[in-house]
Amino acid sequence: MQSREPDARSGRRDFLKKSLAIILGGVAAFLPALAAVIALTDPLRRQTSSAGAVRITSVDALPQDGVPRKFPVLASRTDAWNKSVNVPIGAVYLRRTGAGKVEALNVVCPHAGCFVDYSAARAGFVCPCHNSSFELDGAIADASSPSPRALDTLPVEIRPDGSVWVTFQNFQAGRAEKVPVT
């Protein structure tokens, strides 16, 4: 008669082999799945970078007589998955207001978000969407204007090399107060 011990040992060995195979298979499947989840969600944990101060032009490019000139705002942007270099993020009107002073106005109308145009005939800005009108300094020119506030001014820095840097920001349209768009 044969003893039952070899069967019991082989049963235990088979159990241990199968258990170890299941554990190692689980680890082998879990690690790539974890790496994939980390790789896919990594961009969502990153902060979106904004433009901050952007070089627009040089002071020499601005007319001496204070007439505003429109410039595109180009900046590098990084969002969740993409990095774009020197893409247009908006536009500004720049004008000299005195010796070594420059004023920057966002070109977006505070009423409905349309781009305003400079009108030499009116010596001011006009919104083509709803006929809002603004003075050279961005103030509302007509009391019946539908715009809830003046054109948005932006901080300007003139660096020693004569370059004009603007801290660019868009603001919510249709509101009386300047609320930054995030």
C-alpha positions as CSV (number, residue, x, y, z in Angstrom):
1,M,0.0,0.0,0.0
2,Q,1.1,3.4,-0.8
3,S,1.3,6.2,1.7
4,R,-0.9,9.3,1.3
5,E,2.0,11.6,2.3
6,P,3.4,12.1,-1.2
7,D,0.0,13.1,-2.4
8,A,-0.4,15.6,0.5
9,R,3.1,17.0,-0.2
10,S,2.4,17.4,-3.9
11,G,-1.0,18.9,-3.2
12,R,0.7,21.5,-0.9
13,R,3.4,22.1,-3.5
14,D,0.7,22.6,-6.2
15,F,-1.1,24.9,-3.9
16,L,2.0,27.0,-3.2
17,K,2.9,27.0,-6.9
18,K,-0.5,28.2,-8.0
19,S,-0.7,30.8,-5.2
20,L,2.8,32.1,-6.1
21,A,1.8,32.2,-9.8
22,I,-1.3,34.2,-9.0
23,I,0.6,36.7,-6.8
24,L,3.4,37.2,-9.3
25,G,0.8,37.4,-12.2
26,G,-1.1,40.0,-10.2
27,V,2.1,42.1,-9.5
28,A,3.1,41.7,-13.2
29,A,-0.3,43.1,-14.3
30,F,-0.6,45.7,-11.6
31,L,2.7,47.5,-12.2
32,P,2.1,48.4,-15.9
33,A,-1.4,49.4,-15.1
34,L,-0.2,51.6,-12.3
35,A,2.4,53.2,-14.6
36,A,-0.3,53.8,-17.2
37,V,-2.6,55.5,-14.7
38,I,0.3,57.7,-13.5
39,A,1.3,58.6,-17.0
40,L,-2.2,59.5,-18.0
41,T,-3.1,61.6,-15.0
42,D,0.3,63.4,-14.7
43,P,-0.7,66.3,-16.9
44,L,-3.9,66.8,-14.9
45,R,-1.8,67.4,-11.8
46,R,0.4,70.1,-13.4
47,Q,-0.5,73.7,-13.2
48,T,-1.4,75.6,-16.4
49,S,1.2,78.3,-16.9
50,S,0.1,81.8,-17.9
51,A,1.9,84.4,-19.7
52,G,2.9,86.9,-17.0
53,A,5.0,89.7,-18.3
54,V,5.4,89.4,-22.1
55,R,7.8,91.4,-24.3
56,I,5.6,93.2,-26.8
57,T,7.9,95.7,-28.7
58,S,10.4,98.4,-28.2
59,V,9.6,102.0,-27.3
60,D,11.0,103.2,-30.6
61,A,8.2,101.3,-32.4
62,L,5.5,103.6,-30.8
63,P,4.5,106.9,-32.4
64,Q,5.7,110.0,-30.6
65,D,2.3,111.7,-31.0
66,G,0.4,109.3,-28.7
67,V,-1.6,107.5,-31.4
68,P,-2.2,103.9,-30.2
69,R,-0.8,101.0,-32.1
70,K,-2.1,97.5,-31.9
71,F,0.3,94.6,-31.1
72,P,-0.3,90.9,-30.8
73,V,0.7,89.3,-27.5
74,L,2.8,86.2,-28.2
75,A,3.7,83.8,-25.4
76,S,4.6,80.3,-24.6
77,R,1.7,78.3,-23.1
78,T,1.7,75.0,-21.3
79,D,-1.5,73.3,-20.5
80,A,-2.2,69.7,-19.4
81,W,-0.7,67.9,-22.4
82,N,0.7,70.5,-24.7
83,K,3.5,73.1,-24.7
84,S,3.1,75.8,-27.4
85,V,5.9,78.3,-28.1
86,N,5.1,81.9,-29.2
87,V,1.4,81.5,-29.8
88,P,-1.0,84.5,-29.9
89,I,-2.8,84.8,-26.6
90,G,-4.4,88.2,-27.2
91,A,-3.6,91.7,-28.3
92,V,-3.0,95.2,-26.8
93,Y,-3.0,98.8,-27.8
94,L,0.1,100.6,-26.8
95,R,0.6,104.4,-26.8
96,R,3.1,106.9,-25.4
97,T,1.6,109.1,-22.7
98,G,4.7,111.1,-21.9
99,A,8.4,111.0,-21.8
100,G,9.3,107.4,-21.1
101,K,5.7,106.4,-20.3
102,V,3.6,103.9,-22.2
103,E,0.0,102.9,-21.6
104,A,-1.4,99.4,-22.5
105,L,-5.0,98.6,-23.1
106,N,-6.5,95.2,-23.7
107,V,-8.2,95.2,-27.1
108,V,-11.2,93.2,-25.8
109,C,-14.4,95.2,-25.3
110,P,-15.6,94.8,-21.7
111,H,-19.2,94.6,-22.9
112,A,-19.3,91.5,-25.1
113,G,-15.7,90.5,-25.7
114,C,-15.3,91.8,-29.2
115,F,-12.0,93.3,-30.3
116,V,-12.2,97.1,-30.4
117,D,-10.8,99.1,-33.3
118,Y,-8.9,102.4,-33.2
119,S,-10.7,105.2,-35.1
120,A,-8.5,108.1,-36.1
121,A,-11.6,110.1,-37.2
122,R,-13.0,109.8,-33.7
123,A,-9.6,109.9,-32.0
124,G,-10.7,106.9,-29.8
125,F,-11.7,103.3,-29.8
126,V,-15.0,101.8,-31.2
127,C,-16.4,98.3,-30.6
128,P,-17.9,97.0,-33.9
129,C,-20.3,94.7,-32.1
130,H,-22.5,97.1,-30.1
131,N,-21.0,100.5,-30.9
132,S,-19.4,101.1,-27.5
133,S,-17.0,104.0,-27.8
134,F,-13.9,104.8,-25.7
135,E,-11.5,107.7,-25.3
136,L,-7.8,107.3,-26.0
137,D,-7.1,106.5,-22.4
138,G,-9.8,103.7,-22.5
139,A,-12.5,105.7,-20.6
140,I,-16.1,105.3,-21.8
141,A,-16.7,108.1,-24.3
142,D,-20.5,108.0,-24.5
143,A,-22.8,107.7,-21.5
144,S,-25.2,105.6,-23.6
145,S,-22.4,103.1,-24.3
146,P,-23.5,99.5,-23.4
147,S,-20.0,98.8,-22.0
148,P,-20.2,98.3,-18.2
149,R,-16.6,99.6,-17.7
150,A,-13.7,101.3,-19.4
151,L,-11.2,99.4,-21.5
152,D,-9.0,97.3,-19.3
153,T,-5.6,98.8,-18.6
154,L,-2.6,96.5,-18.1
155,P,0.7,97.0,-16.2
156,V,3.6,98.1,-18.4
157,E,7.3,98.0,-17.7
158,I,9.9,99.7,-19.9
159,R,13.2,97.9,-19.5
160,P,16.6,99.6,-19.7
161,D,17.1,98.2,-23.3
162,G,14.0,100.1,-24.4
163,S,11.8,97.0,-24.6
164,V,8.1,97.3,-23.6
165,W,6.8,94.4,-21.4
166,V,3.2,94.0,-20.6
167,T,1.7,91.8,-17.9
168,F,-1.1,90.4,-20.0
169,Q,-4.5,89.4,-18.6
170,N,-8.0,88.9,-19.9
171,F,-11.0,89.9,-17.9
172,Q,-14.6,88.7,-17.9
173,A,-16.9,90.6,-20.2
174,G,-20.2,92.0,-19.2
175,R,-19.3,92.9,-15.6
176,A,-18.7,96.3,-14.1
177,E,-15.7,95.1,-12.1
178,K,-12.5,93.7,-13.6
179,V,-12.6,90.0,-12.8
180,P,-9.6,88.1,-14.3
181,V,-10.3,85.2,-16.5
182,T,-8.6,82.1,-15.1
